[in-house]
Amino acid sequence: MKTAPASAAPAEESAQVARTAGVSSDGATTVSEGATGPQEPAATRGQTSIAAGVVEKIAGLAAREVPGVHALGGTLSRTLGAVRDRVPGGRAGANRGVKVEVGQRQTAVDLDVMVEYGVPIRDVARDIRENVIAAVERMTGLEVIEVNVAVVDVRLPDDEVTDDEPRVQ
């Protein structure tokens, strides 16, 4: 009769332990152990990282949804973005006028906003904060620690230029 080698473990004790190495903020290498194997819950197998660009797009789209917001970004940013939008293959900048810092559990958002003339700016800024925080926290699970809104321009009613009007007569 054959016997199992002494190093073999029963099935219920065969949980595997994975070692992962990383570098901490002070430059030291850290080792953490995480359980793997079919008996472990799926939520504990692996890590999820969210890129800053993802948070920027979510925050930018959420800010644009607020009534009274005409555009995001400063004048130069909007001008360069308009040129890029017209180039074949160019993509509209959903993250134009948005800067974020993303940590493991938290994020901070800075927005440059152009508002419509006549809207109460404090109310628009409050609505932007509420919408951005709700969208980013719901979609990413990150805690939004601050949303800074800088109103960089006001769109006046006579600023509207349509493509239908010829520039030269």
ABEGO torsion letter per residue (X at the ends): XBBBBAABBBAAAABBBBBBBBBBAAGBBBBBBBBBEAABBAAABEBBBBBAAAAAAAAAAAAAABBGBABBEBAAAAAAAAAAAABBGBBBBAABGBBBBBBAABBBBBBBBBBBBGBBAAAAAAAAAAAAAAAAAAAAGBBBABBBBBBABBBBAAABBBAABBABX
